[in-house]
């Protein structure tokens, strides 16, 4: 792995390790039902679906997918988040760095990447997306939600982030073999300048 990328991900993960409990308390009641529905509505075939929650954090959305009758698996680079998510959700959770993913091939119906892929440096993003593409079954679905921007990246305090507009994000996804299904901005019902999140849904082409 590139030493710079390794350092970026290590320092970002160290931030989450130091603040795991505060992150849990600050996000446990966030309503992301719109995002969960966007993924599930795009999936084909009969449930239950195998879903990879990429960057599952303490496990909030794993619990939601499990309560809906699906078969979610979490993945996170933070050891504390992995422990919390296993305890809170009762789901399998793997500890892996996003830039060093080791995933089964053609295994998942959907990948749910809510507020996680923006931490991947742009130099590593093409490889990460190819690994997610390979982990999906044919015509599987990837959901992502990231804070949007004008294609800048760098440190935001102790965390590294890449902030794309839709056109640039689309280019990355198309290059990885995905086809666009839909995108929208959150929170819903607000003027665009008050919608910092770009959500998008993609099918394995």
Residue frames relative to the residue before (quaternion, step in Angstrom):
aa qw qx qy qz dx dy dz
X 1.0000 0.0000 0.0000 0.0000 0.00 0.00 0.00
X 0.5650 -0.5871 0.4626 0.3494 3.55 -1.10 0.73
X 0.5156 -0.6850 0.4202 0.2971 3.59 -0.80 1.05
X 0.6437 0.5203 -0.3332 0.4516 3.59 1.01 -0.76
X 0.6548 0.4975 -0.3133 0.4749 3.59 0.94 -0.85
X 0.6317 0.5345 -0.3287 0.4553 3.56 0.98 -0.83
X 0.6661 0.4930 -0.3057 0.4689 3.60 0.95 -0.84
X 0.6252 0.5438 -0.3381 0.4462 3.60 0.96 -0.84
X 0.7166 0.4416 -0.2745 0.4649 3.58 0.74 -1.00
X 0.6266 0.5428 -0.3464 0.4390 3.60 1.02 -0.72
X 0.6891 0.4784 -0.2888 0.4614 3.58 0.86 -0.92
X 0.6358 0.5165 -0.3293 0.4697 3.60 1.03 -0.74
X 0.6647 0.4913 -0.3031 0.4742 3.58 0.94 -0.85
X 0.6130 0.5465 -0.3544 0.4472 3.61 1.04 -0.69
X 0.6017 0.5498 -0.3546 0.4581 3.59 1.09 -0.68
X 0.6912 0.4643 -0.2885 0.4726 3.59 0.87 -0.92
X 0.6001 0.5516 -0.3614 0.4527 3.60 1.05 -0.66
X 0.6866 0.4865 -0.2849 0.4590 3.59 0.93 -0.90
X 0.8004 0.3022 -0.1175 0.5042 3.57 1.05 -0.74
X 0.2373 0.8276 -0.4886 0.1417 3.59 1.21 0.42
X 0.6888 0.4854 -0.2968 0.4493 3.58 0.83 -0.95
X 0.6535 0.5010 -0.3138 0.4727 3.59 0.97 -0.81
X 0.6270 0.5310 -0.3334 0.4623 3.58 1.04 -0.77
X 0.6249 0.5343 -0.3346 0.4604 3.59 0.97 -0.82
X 0.7093 0.4547 -0.2755 0.4629 3.57 0.77 -1.00
X 0.6986 0.4949 -0.2797 0.4345 3.59 1.03 -0.71
X 0.7822 0.3379 -0.1676 0.4959 3.59 1.16 -0.47
X 0.4714 0.7281 -0.4296 0.2514 3.60 1.18 -0.33
X 0.7564 0.3716 -0.2056 0.4975 3.62 1.09 -0.62
X 0.3701 0.7241 -0.5049 0.2894 3.63 1.21 0.25
X 0.3202 -0.7459 0.5557 0.1800 3.57 -0.96 0.91
X 0.0723 0.7946 -0.5967 0.0860 3.57 -0.39 1.24
X 0.2231 0.8121 -0.5108 0.1726 3.58 1.17 0.56
X 0.5858 0.5670 -0.3715 0.4442 3.61 1.11 -0.59
X 0.6835 0.4860 -0.2837 0.4649 3.58 0.96 -0.85
X 0.6331 0.5195 -0.3269 0.4717 3.57 0.98 -0.82
X 0.6667 0.4963 -0.3017 0.4670 3.58 0.94 -0.88
X 0.6171 0.5582 -0.3536 0.4271 3.60 1.01 -0.75
X 0.6600 0.4780 -0.3063 0.4920 3.58 1.01 -0.76
X 0.7090 0.4797 -0.2851 0.4311 3.57 0.67 -1.07
X 0.6521 0.5309 -0.3223 0.4348 3.60 0.98 -0.79
X 0.6882 0.4863 -0.2804 0.4597 3.59 1.14 -0.57
X 0.5661 0.6179 -0.3878 0.3840 3.59 1.21 -0.34
X 0.2878 -0.7554 0.5707 0.1444 3.55 -1.09 0.81
X 0.6880 0.4564 -0.3454 0.4462 3.57 -1.19 0.51
X 0.6151 -0.5680 0.4213 0.3487 3.51 -1.37 -0.11
X 0.4363 -0.6742 0.5222 0.2870 3.58 -0.97 0.81
X 0.5266 -0.0601 -0.8318 -0.1650 1.54 -2.47 0.50
X 0.3558 -0.7349 0.5465 0.1859 3.54 -1.20 0.68
X 0.3916 -0.6652 0.5808 0.2585 3.53 -1.22 0.63
X 0.0225 -0.8195 0.5698 -0.0567 3.55 -0.57 1.20
X 0.2245 -0.7415 0.6185 0.1314 3.55 -0.99 0.91
X 0.1835 -0.7615 0.6159 0.0843 3.57 -0.68 1.14
X 0.1582 -0.8286 0.5358 0.0365 3.55 -0.11 1.38
X 0.7831 0.0932 -0.1206 0.6030 3.55 -0.39 1.24
X 0.1034 0.8652 -0.4839 0.0809 3.54 0.96 0.95
X 0.3077 -0.7619 0.5237 0.2249 3.60 1.17 -0.34
X 0.8242 -0.2366 0.1569 0.4900 3.60 -1.02 -0.71
X 0.6570 -0.5800 0.2943 0.3811 3.62 1.22 -0.02
X 0.2999 0.7909 -0.4935 0.2024 3.59 1.24 0.18
X 0.7617 0.3902 -0.2201 0.4681 3.59 0.70 -1.05
X 0.5262 0.5839 -0.4142 0.4590 3.59 1.21 -0.33
X 0.6405 0.5239 -0.3156 0.4644 3.57 0.95 -0.89
X 0.6641 0.5141 -0.3079 0.4472 3.57 0.95 -0.88
X 0.6697 0.4843 -0.3091 0.4705 3.60 0.89 -0.87
X 0.6491 0.5150 -0.3185 0.4605 3.58 0.98 -0.81
X 0.6488 0.5228 -0.3148 0.4545 3.59 0.99 -0.83
X 0.6683 0.4795 -0.2903 0.4890 3.58 1.19 -0.54
X 0.6164 -0.6093 0.3212 0.3818 3.57 1.27 0.14
X 0.5390 0.6328 -0.4000 0.3860 3.58 1.25 0.18
X 0.4615 -0.6713 0.5186 0.2596 3.57 -1.37 0.05
X 0.0203 0.8483 -0.5277 0.0396 3.60 0.31 1.22
X 0.1318 -0.7276 0.6671 0.0908 3.48 -1.32 0.61
X 0.2678 -0.7749 0.5519 0.1524 3.57 -0.89 0.89
X 0.0488 -0.7644 0.6400 0.0607 3.51 -1.30 0.37
X 0.1521 0.7742 -0.6014 0.1260 3.56 -0.93 0.90
X 0.4741 -0.6874 0.4805 0.2680 3.54 -1.18 0.60
X 0.6355 0.5319 -0.3211 0.4584 3.57 1.24 -0.38
X 0.4464 -0.7054 0.4858 0.2593 3.57 -0.73 1.08
X 0.6495 0.5155 -0.3267 0.4536 3.59 0.98 -0.79
X 0.6472 0.5070 -0.3261 0.4667 3.59 0.96 -0.80
X 0.6271 0.5389 -0.3418 0.4468 3.58 0.98 -0.82
X 0.6672 0.4927 -0.2982 0.4724 3.58 0.91 -0.90
X 0.6541 0.5103 -0.3120 0.4630 3.59 0.92 -0.91
X 0.6860 0.5054 -0.2903 0.4356 3.57 0.85 -1.01
X 0.6292 0.5213 -0.3420 0.4642 3.59 0.98 -0.76
X 0.6940 0.4802 -0.2787 0.4584 3.56 0.91 -0.96
X 0.7187 0.4712 -0.2582 0.4413 3.59 0.86 -0.98
X 0.7919 0.3423 -0.1647 0.4781 3.59 0.96 -0.83
X 0.3330 -0.7431 0.5150 0.2679 3.57 1.07 -0.65
X 0.5377 0.6186 -0.3907 0.4190 3.57 1.28 0.32
X 0.5594 -0.5501 0.4671 0.4077 3.58 -1.22 0.27
X 0.0211 -0.7861 0.6172 -0.0277 3.57 -0.97 0.90
X 0.1974 -0.7896 0.5760 0.0756 3.56 -0.82 1.08
X 0.3054 -0.7235 0.5846 0.2037 3.56 -1.06 0.74
X 0.2415 0.7480 -0.5800 0.2139 3.57 -0.48 1.24
X 0.4341 -0.6460 0.5654 0.2731 3.52 -1.19 0.70
X 0.5540 -0.6415 0.4143 0.3314 3.59 -0.90 0.89
X 0.7158 0.4430 -0.2659 0.4697 3.60 1.02 -0.70
X 0.7304 0.2981 -0.2294 0.5702 3.58 1.29 0.22
X 0.1257 0.8383 -0.5182 0.1140 3.56 0.94 0.93
X 0.0586 -0.7519 0.6560 0.0297 3.54 -1.18 0.75
X 0.0993 0.8404 -0.5107 0.1522 3.55 0.11 1.36
X 0.5362 -0.6029 0.4687 0.3597 3.60 -1.13 0.54
X 0.4838 -0.6860 0.4715 0.2703 3.58 -1.08 0.72
X 0.8652 0.0115 -0.0295 0.5005 3.56 -1.07 0.89
X 0.3786 0.7625 -0.4344 0.2942 3.56 1.00 0.86
X 0.7744 0.3691 -0.1800 0.4813 3.58 0.89 -0.92
X 0.4377 -0.6578 0.5461 0.2785 3.54 -1.20 0.64
X 0.8168 0.0233 0.0277 0.5757 3.56 1.03 -0.78
X 0.1921 -0.7244 0.6462 0.1442 3.52 -1.28 0.54
X 0.1475 -0.7874 0.5977 0.0312 3.56 -0.81 1.10
X 0.0169 0.8089 -0.5823 0.0790 3.57 -0.35 1.30
X 0.0530 0.8242 -0.5549 0.1001 3.55 0.25 1.32
X 0.8418 -0.1047 0.0240 0.5290 3.59 -0.55 1.22
X 0.5607 0.6099 -0.3918 0.4001 3.59 0.89 0.89
X 0.7015 0.4969 -0.3014 0.4125 3.63 0.75 -0.94
X 0.5718 0.5994 -0.3985 0.3937 3.61 1.12 -0.38
X 0.5970 0.5587 -0.3676 0.4431 3.60 1.23 -0.25
X 0.5723 0.5891 -0.3883 0.4180 3.61 1.21 -0.26
X 0.4342 -0.6846 0.5074 0.2921 3.64 -0.72 0.93
X 0.6026 -0.6038 0.3746 0.3633 3.59 -0.99 0.79
X 0.6164 0.5623 -0.3533 0.4232 3.60 1.07 -0.63
X 0.7235 0.4149 -0.2307 0.5012 3.58 1.16 -0.58
X 0.5062 0.7098 -0.4038 0.2774 3.59 1.19 -0.48
X 0.6472 0.5248 -0.3674 0.4133 3.69 0.75 -0.79
X 0.6723 0.4890 -0.3024 0.4663 3.59 0.94 -0.83
X 0.6299 0.5279 -0.3350 0.4608 3.59 0.99 -0.79
X 0.6758 0.4909 -0.3012 0.4600 3.60 0.88 -0.89
X 0.6256 0.5264 -0.3412 0.4637 3.60 1.03 -0.70
X 0.6527 0.5029 -0.3189 0.4684 3.61 1.00 -0.74
X 0.6417 0.4983 -0.3271 0.4827 3.60 1.03 -0.70
X 0.6105 0.5469 -0.3344 0.4652 3.57 1.05 -0.81
X 0.6905 0.4837 -0.2820 0.4580 3.59 0.88 -0.94
X 0.6608 0.5206 -0.3064 0.4454 3.60 1.10 -0.64
X 0.6251 0.5420 -0.3352 0.4507 3.59 1.22 -0.36
X 0.5096 -0.5948 0.5259 0.3316 3.51 -1.23 0.57
X 0.6587 -0.4635 0.3776 0.4569 3.62 -1.21 0.25
X 0.8359 0.0975 -0.1508 0.5187 3.56 -0.93 1.06
X 0.3233 0.7352 -0.5181 0.2942 3.56 1.17 0.57
X 0.3932 -0.7401 0.5194 0.1669 3.55 -1.29 0.42
X 0.1616 -0.7441 0.6419 0.0908 3.52 -1.15 0.83
X 0.1064 -0.7533 0.6462 0.0605 3.55 -0.95 0.96
X 0.0380 0.7842 -0.6193 0.0004 3.57 -1.03 0.76
X 0.0351 -0.7519 0.6569 0.0426 3.52 -1.25 0.59
X 0.0425 0.8069 -0.5806 0.0995 3.55 -0.67 1.17
X 0.5151 -0.5742 0.5030 0.3899 3.59 -1.14 0.40
X 0.3424 -0.7787 0.4943 0.1792 3.55 -0.75 1.06
X 0.0027 0.7963 -0.6048 0.0083 3.54 -1.28 0.35
X 0.5831 -0.5549 0.4515 0.3851 3.55 -1.24 -0.52
X 0.6847 -0.5313 0.2667 0.4217 3.55 1.00 1.00
X 0.4163 0.6550 -0.5090 0.3722 3.53 1.03 0.83
X 0.0234 -0.7832 0.6197 0.0449 3.56 -1.23 0.40
X 0.3505 0.7155 -0.5530 0.2439 3.51 -1.21 0.56
X 0.7197 -0.4385 0.3235 0.4302 3.54 -1.31 -0.27
X 0.0851 -0.7382 0.6682 0.0370 3.52 -1.05 0.92
X 0.7546 -0.1652 0.0613 0.6321 3.53 0.28 1.30
X 0.8115 -0.2562 0.1825 0.4925 3.61 -0.87 -0.91
X 0.6749 0.4730 -0.2906 0.4861 3.60 1.25 0.01
X 0.3470 -0.7160 0.5690 0.2078 3.56 -1.11 0.74
X 0.0286 0.8149 -0.5777 0.0383 3.55 -1.01 0.82
X 0.2024 -0.7275 0.6421 0.1320 3.53 -1.29 0.55
X 0.1160 -0.8350 0.5376 -0.0185 3.56 -0.58 1.23
X 0.0637 -0.8557 0.5124 -0.0332 3.54 -0.08 1.38
X 0.3789 -0.6186 0.6089 0.3211 3.51 -1.34 0.28
X 0.7006 -0.4928 0.2897 0.4271 3.57 -1.23 0.31
X 0.6391 0.5527 -0.3481 0.4061 3.61 0.86 -0.87
X 0.6838 0.4697 -0.2914 0.4764 3.59 0.94 -0.84
X 0.6301 0.5264 -0.3304 0.4656 3.57 0.97 -0.84
X 0.6359 0.5349 -0.3248 0.4517 3.57 0.97 -0.84
X 0.6381 0.5335 -0.3391 0.4396 3.60 0.92 -0.82
X 0.6423 0.5145 -0.3250 0.4658 3.58 0.96 -0.80
X 0.7028 0.4783 -0.2809 0.4454 3.58 0.84 -0.95
X 0.6374 0.5144 -0.3273 0.4712 3.58 0.96 -0.79
X 0.6541 0.5192 -0.3144 0.4513 3.59 0.96 -0.83
X 0.6821 0.4761 -0.2812 0.4784 3.60 1.14 -0.58
X 0.6218 -0.5891 0.3293 0.3973 3.59 1.26 0.04
X 0.5225 0.6193 -0.4222 0.4065 3.57 1.20 0.47
X 0.2646 -0.7201 0.6149 0.1826 3.54 -1.28 0.47
X 0.4765 -0.6957 0.4645 0.2705 3.57 -0.94 0.93
X 0.1898 -0.7689 0.6014 0.1055 3.56 -1.04 0.86
X 0.7556 -0.2543 0.1834 0.5751 3.60 0.83 -0.94
X 0.0413 -0.7593 0.6418 0.0995 3.52 -1.34 0.20
X 0.0152 -0.7816 0.6233 -0.0182 3.55 -1.22 0.54
X 0.3973 -0.7095 0.5387 0.2205 3.55 -1.33 0.32
X 0.1714 -0.7909 0.5839 0.0643 3.54 -1.11 0.77
X 0.5240 -0.1351 -0.8393 -0.0524 1.50 -2.33 1.04
X 0.5900 -0.6053 0.4116 0.3407 3.57 -1.11 0.72
X 0.8193 0.3293 -0.2163 0.4165 3.52 -1.24 0.56
X 0.6277 0.5147 -0.3447 0.4715 3.58 1.24 0.22
X 0.6126 -0.5094 0.4222 0.4324 3.62 -1.20 0.27
X 0.6561 -0.5609 0.3331 0.3793 3.56 -1.08 0.73
X 0.6537 0.5197 -0.3371 0.4347 3.61 0.94 -0.75
X 0.6952 0.4166 -0.2659 0.5219 3.59 1.29 -0.26
X 0.6056 0.5156 -0.3522 0.4933 3.56 1.28 0.40
X 0.0915 -0.8612 0.4982 0.0427 3.60 0.20 1.21
X 0.6987 0.4842 -0.2692 0.4526 3.61 1.19 -0.34
X 0.1889 -0.7499 0.6275 0.0908 3.54 -1.02 0.95
X 0.0813 -0.7877 0.6106 0.0062 3.59 -0.63 1.18
X 0.0328 0.8086 -0.5854 0.0492 3.56 -1.01 0.78
X 0.2212 -0.7704 0.5924 0.0812 3.54 -1.21 0.72
X 0.0591 -0.8227 0.5617 -0.0647 3.55 -0.82 1.12
X 0.2411 -0.7626 0.5809 0.1511 3.55 -1.10 0.73
X 0.5010 -0.6176 0.5133 0.3226 3.55 -1.10 0.73
X 0.2592 -0.8091 0.5109 0.1306 3.57 -0.39 1.23
